[in-house]
Amino acid sequence: MGRIIEMAFTGLWVIRRQGALAEVGGRLSWPDRASLERAAAEAGIPLSGDIIHTGRLNADHR
């Protein structure tokens, strides 16, 4: 099962599986949650409902 991580400071979304970033279709990151979820579904990777948010959540203060 993959865990979704939002890296708020960079604006990227990643999947962590077994303690490492998961490569899906040659990619390690996605620009939004929806595209990450589509890629995971196409690759047959189930995702956890729990999402980890890291970094700054307020993009106005970069």
A tleap script that builds the chain and sets N, CA, C and O, in Angstrom:
source leaprc.protein.ff14SB
mol = sequence {
  NMET GLY ARG ILE ILE GLU MET ALA PHE THR
  GLY LEU TRP VAL ILE ARG ARG GLN GLY ALA
  LEU ALA GLU VAL GLY GLY ARG LEU SER TRP
  PRO ASP ARG ALA SER LEU GLU ARG ALA ALA
  ALA GLU ALA GLY ILE PRO LEU SER GLY ASP
  ILE ILE HIE THR GLY ARG LEU ASN ALA ASP
  HIE CARG
}
set mol.1.N position { 0.838 -1.172 0.000 }
set mol.1.CA position { 0.000 0.000 0.000 }
set mol.1.C position { 0.887 1.241 0.000 }
set mol.1.O position { 1.898 1.295 0.700 }
set mol.2.N position { 0.500 2.230 -0.787 }
set mol.2.CA position { 1.259 3.467 -0.870 }
set mol.2.C position { 0.689 4.542 0.040 }
set mol.2.O position { -0.520 4.613 0.261 }
set mol.3.N position { 1.558 5.359 0.551 }
set mol.3.CA position { 1.158 6.496 1.384 }
set mol.3.C position { 1.371 7.763 0.578 }
set mol.3.O position { 2.453 7.973 0.030 }
set mol.4.N position { 0.355 8.612 0.499 }
set mol.4.CA position { 0.459 9.874 -0.227 }
set mol.4.C position { 1.132 10.910 0.666 }
set mol.4.O position { 0.780 11.067 1.835 }
set mol.5.N position { 2.109 11.616 0.090 }
set mol.5.CA position { 2.789 12.692 0.809 }
set mol.5.C position { 2.718 13.953 -0.040 }
set mol.5.O position { 3.124 13.965 -1.202 }
set mol.6.N position { 2.188 15.023 0.571 }
set mol.6.CA position { 2.185 16.328 -0.083 }
set mol.6.C position { 3.373 17.109 0.444 }
set mol.6.O position { 3.450 17.403 1.637 }
set mol.7.N position { 4.293 17.443 -0.435 }
set mol.7.CA position { 5.450 18.259 -0.049 }
set mol.7.C position { 5.086 19.707 -0.375 }
set mol.7.O position { 5.392 20.217 -1.452 }
set mol.8.N position { 4.427 20.348 0.580 }
set mol.8.CA position { 3.788 21.640 0.342 }
set mol.8.C position { 4.758 22.722 -0.109 }
set mol.8.O position { 4.396 23.558 -0.937 }
set mol.9.N position { 5.962 22.729 0.403 }
set mol.9.CA position { 6.903 23.791 0.043 }
set mol.9.C position { 7.228 23.767 -1.447 }
set mol.9.O position { 7.376 24.818 -2.071 }
set mol.10.N position { 7.340 22.564 -2.018 }
set mol.10.CA position { 7.655 22.444 -3.445 }
set mol.10.C position { 6.409 22.321 -4.310 }
set mol.10.O position { 6.472 22.514 -5.524 }
set mol.11.N position { 5.281 22.001 -3.692 }
set mol.11.CA position { 4.052 21.824 -4.449 }
set mol.11.C position { 3.945 20.471 -5.128 }
set mol.11.O position { 3.102 20.287 -6.006 }
set mol.12.N position { 4.786 19.520 -4.737 }
set mol.12.CA position { 4.785 18.197 -5.358 }
set mol.12.C position { 4.112 17.165 -4.463 }
set mol.12.O position { 4.057 17.316 -3.243 }
set mol.13.N position { 3.610 16.130 -5.089 }
set mol.13.CA position { 2.983 15.004 -4.401 }
set mol.13.C position { 3.764 13.744 -4.753 }
set mol.13.O position { 4.135 13.551 -5.911 }
set mol.14.N position { 4.020 12.883 -3.764 }
set mol.14.CA position { 4.769 11.649 -3.979 }
set mol.14.C position { 4.060 10.487 -3.296 }
set mol.14.O position { 3.164 10.677 -2.474 }
set mol.15.N position { 4.483 9.280 -3.656 }
set mol.15.CA position { 3.979 8.058 -3.027 }
set mol.15.C position { 5.140 7.391 -2.313 }
set mol.15.O position { 6.209 7.203 -2.894 }
set mol.16.N position { 4.932 7.032 -1.054 }
set mol.16.CA position { 5.945 6.287 -0.313 }
set mol.16.C position { 5.439 4.859 -0.130 }
set mol.16.O position { 4.327 4.626 0.343 }
set mol.17.N position { 6.290 3.913 -0.520 }
set mol.17.CA position { 5.986 2.485 -0.326 }
set mol.17.C position { 7.190 1.824 0.308 }
set mol.17.O position { 8.316 1.994 -0.158 }
set mol.18.N position { 6.958 1.076 1.362 }
set mol.18.CA position { 8.014 0.343 2.060 }
set mol.18.C position { 9.187 1.256 2.409 }
set mol.18.O position { 10.346 0.853 2.306 }
set mol.19.N position { 8.882 2.491 2.822 }
set mol.19.CA position { 9.905 3.415 3.296 }
set mol.19.C position { 10.665 4.179 2.233 }
set mol.19.O position { 11.582 4.934 2.556 }
set mol.20.N position { 10.304 4.000 0.963 }
set mol.20.CA position { 11.015 4.698 -0.120 }
set mol.20.C position { 10.005 5.318 -1.081 }
set mol.20.O position { 8.845 4.910 -1.128 }
set mol.21.N position { 10.459 6.303 -1.844 }
set mol.21.CA position { 9.588 6.885 -2.857 }
set mol.21.C position { 9.313 5.851 -3.938 }
set mol.21.O position { 10.211 5.125 -4.363 }
set mol.22.N position { 8.074 5.794 -4.372 }
set mol.22.CA position { 7.687 4.839 -5.405 }
set mol.22.C position { 7.767 5.497 -6.776 }
set mol.22.O position { 7.264 6.604 -6.972 }
set mol.23.N position { 8.398 4.816 -7.716 }
set mol.23.CA position { 8.434 5.282 -9.099 }
set mol.23.C position { 7.272 4.642 -9.844 }
set mol.23.O position { 7.120 3.420 -9.840 }
set mol.24.N position { 6.463 5.463 -10.476 }
set mol.24.CA position { 5.299 4.973 -11.214 }
set mol.24.C position { 5.355 5.566 -12.620 }
set mol.24.O position { 5.315 6.785 -12.788 }
set mol.25.N position { 5.447 4.715 -13.607 }
set mol.25.CA position { 5.503 5.192 -14.982 }
set mol.25.C position { 6.684 6.107 -15.251 }
set mol.25.O position { 6.588 7.028 -16.062 }
set mol.26.N position { 7.796 5.859 -14.575 }
set mol.26.CA position { 8.992 6.670 -14.756 }
set mol.26.C position { 8.999 7.976 -13.981 }
set mol.26.O position { 9.905 8.792 -14.149 }
set mol.27.N position { 8.007 8.180 -13.139 }
set mol.27.CA position { 7.905 9.423 -12.367 }
set mol.27.C position { 8.014 9.144 -10.876 }
set mol.27.O position { 7.613 8.084 -10.396 }
set mol.28.N position { 8.564 10.112 -10.155 }
set mol.28.CA position { 8.630 10.055 -8.691 }
set mol.28.C position { 7.714 11.080 -8.039 }
set mol.28.O position { 7.433 10.979 -6.845 }
set mol.29.N position { 7.240 12.072 -8.804 }
set mol.29.CA position { 6.393 13.116 -8.219 }
set mol.29.C position { 5.350 13.582 -9.231 }
set mol.29.O position { 5.502 13.406 -10.440 }
set mol.30.N position { 4.280 14.186 -8.692 }
set mol.30.CA position { 3.171 14.680 -9.497 }
set mol.30.C position { 2.806 16.074 -9.023 }
set mol.30.O position { 3.042 16.411 -7.863 }
set mol.31.N position { 2.228 16.900 -9.908 }
set mol.31.CA position { 1.920 18.275 -9.536 }
set mol.31.C position { 0.671 18.436 -8.672 }
set mol.31.O position { 0.462 19.486 -8.065 }
set mol.32.N position { -0.161 17.386 -8.620 }
set mol.32.CA position { -1.381 17.480 -7.815 }
set mol.32.C position { -1.827 16.082 -7.388 }
set mol.32.O position { -1.382 15.068 -7.926 }
set mol.33.N position { -2.710 16.069 -6.414 }
set mol.33.CA position { -3.173 14.798 -5.851 }
set mol.33.C position { -3.935 13.965 -6.883 }
set mol.33.O position { -3.774 12.745 -6.940 }
set mol.34.N position { -4.755 14.614 -7.689 }
set mol.34.CA position { -5.569 13.876 -8.660 }
set mol.34.C position { -4.700 13.110 -9.658 }
set mol.34.O position { -4.981 11.950 -9.958 }
set mol.35.N position { -3.652 13.747 -10.171 }
set mol.35.CA position { -2.794 13.050 -11.141 }
set mol.35.C position { -2.009 11.926 -10.471 }
set mol.35.O position { -1.756 10.897 -11.097 }
set mol.36.N position { -1.620 12.106 -9.212 }
set mol.36.CA position { -0.954 11.040 -8.460 }
set mol.36.C position { -1.895 9.848 -8.303 }
set mol.36.O position { -1.498 8.706 -8.533 }
set mol.37.N position { -3.136 10.113 -7.912 }
set mol.37.CA position { -4.101 9.030 -7.714 }
set mol.37.C position { -4.398 8.297 -9.020 }
set mol.37.O position { -4.555 7.076 -9.015 }
set mol.38.N position { -4.478 9.018 -10.133 }
set mol.38.CA position { -4.694 8.358 -11.435 }
set mol.38.C position { -3.526 7.447 -11.786 }
set mol.38.O position { -3.726 6.315 -12.225 }
set mol.39.N position { -2.308 7.942 -11.593 }
set mol.39.CA position { -1.119 7.141 -11.909 }
set mol.39.C position { -1.068 5.884 -11.048 }
set mol.39.O position { -0.762 4.799 -11.543 }
set mol.40.N position { -1.367 6.030 -9.763 }
set mol.40.CA position { -1.355 4.871 -8.864 }
set mol.40.C position { -2.418 3.856 -9.279 }
set mol.40.O position { -2.159 2.653 -9.281 }
set mol.41.N position { -3.598 4.331 -9.627 }
set mol.41.CA position { -4.675 3.430 -10.044 }
set mol.41.C position { -4.294 2.682 -11.320 }
set mol.41.O position { -4.529 1.478 -11.430 }
set mol.42.N position { -3.708 3.393 -12.281 }
set mol.42.CA position { -3.290 2.752 -13.534 }
set mol.42.C position { -2.205 1.709 -13.301 }
set mol.42.O position { -2.126 0.718 -14.027 }
set mol.43.N position { -1.361 1.932 -12.282 }
set mol.43.CA position { -0.284 0.991 -11.969 }
set mol.43.C position { -0.737 -0.103 -11.005 }
set mol.43.O position { 0.034 -1.009 -10.688 }
set mol.44.N position { -1.985 -0.022 -10.537 }
set mol.44.CA position { -2.497 -1.029 -9.611 }
set mol.44.C position { -1.955 -0.893 -8.200 }
set mol.44.O position { -1.887 -1.879 -7.466 }
set mol.45.N position { -1.570 0.315 -7.811 }
set mol.45.CA position { -1.033 0.549 -6.465 }
set mol.45.C position { -2.149 1.079 -5.573 }
set mol.45.O position { -2.648 2.181 -5.802 }
set mol.46.N position { -2.547 0.315 -4.561 }
set mol.46.CA position { -3.555 0.839 -3.630 }
set mol.46.C position { -2.934 1.931 -2.760 }
set mol.46.O position { -1.765 1.852 -2.383 }
set mol.47.N position { -3.737 2.950 -2.448 }
set mol.47.CA position { -3.245 4.064 -1.645 }
set mol.47.C position { -3.962 4.126 -0.305 }
set mol.47.O position { -5.157 3.845 -0.209 }
set mol.48.N position { -3.225 4.492 0.713 }
set mol.48.CA position { -3.793 4.710 2.036 }
set mol.48.C position { -4.671 5.954 2.000 }
set mol.48.O position { -4.418 6.877 1.225 }
set mol.49.N position { -5.686 5.977 2.826 }
set mol.49.CA position { -6.536 7.156 2.946 }
set mol.49.C position { -5.897 8.261 3.757 }
set mol.49.O position { -6.359 9.402 3.731 }
set mol.50.N position { -4.832 7.929 4.483 }
set mol.50.CA position { -4.124 8.923 5.294 }
set mol.50.C position { -3.100 9.642 4.429 }
set mol.50.O position { -2.322 9.006 3.718 }
set mol.51.N position { -3.103 10.961 4.491 }
set mol.51.CA position { -2.173 11.774 3.705 }
set mol.51.C position { -1.258 12.527 4.650 }
set mol.51.O position { -1.703 13.096 5.646 }
set mol.52.N position { 0.025 12.524 4.327 }
set mol.52.CA position { 1.006 13.266 5.118 }
set mol.52.C position { 1.266 14.590 4.412 }
set mol.52.O position { 1.583 14.615 3.223 }
set mol.53.N position { 1.131 15.689 5.151 }
set mol.53.CA position { 1.415 17.026 4.624 }
set mol.53.C position { 2.704 17.515 5.270 }
set mol.53.O position { 2.812 17.543 6.496 }
set mol.54.N position { 3.672 17.897 4.464 }
set mol.54.CA position { 4.941 18.391 4.995 }
set mol.54.C position { 5.179 19.815 4.520 }
set mol.54.O position { 4.548 20.274 3.568 }
set mol.55.N position { 6.075 20.498 5.173 }
set mol.55.CA position { 6.459 21.842 4.743 }
set mol.55.C position { 5.391 22.871 4.991 }
set mol.55.O position { 4.486 22.670 5.801 }
set mol.56.N position { 5.505 23.965 4.294 }
set mol.56.CA position { 4.567 25.072 4.446 }
set mol.56.C position { 3.283 24.783 3.684 }
set mol.56.O position { 3.317 24.358 2.529 }
set mol.57.N position { 2.169 25.014 4.328 }
set mol.57.CA position { 0.887 24.824 3.675 }
set mol.57.C position { 0.363 26.125 3.089 }
set mol.57.O position { -0.568 26.103 2.284 }
set mol.58.N position { 0.945 27.267 3.477 }
set mol.58.CA position { 0.520 28.561 2.971 }
set mol.58.C position { 1.512 29.016 1.907 }
set mol.58.O position { 2.603 29.481 2.236 }
set mol.59.N position { 1.147 28.886 0.648 }
set mol.59.CA position { 2.061 29.190 -0.457 }
set mol.59.C position { 2.401 30.672 -0.558 }
set mol.59.O position { 3.360 31.029 -1.242 }
set mol.60.N position { 1.647 31.541 0.099 }
set mol.60.CA position { 1.904 32.979 0.029 }
set mol.60.C position { 3.163 33.393 0.772 }
set mol.60.O position { 3.643 34.511 0.586 }
set mol.61.N position { 3.706 32.527 1.602 }
set mol.61.CA position { 4.860 32.883 2.429 }
set mol.61.C position { 6.134 32.169 2.015 }
set mol.61.O position { 6.965 31.873 2.874 }
set mol.62.N position { 6.318 31.883 0.747 }
set mol.62.CA position { 7.531 31.209 0.265 }
set mol.62.C position { 8.693 32.148 0.247 }
set mol.62.O position { 9.798 31.756 -0.130 }
savepdb mol mol.pdb
quit
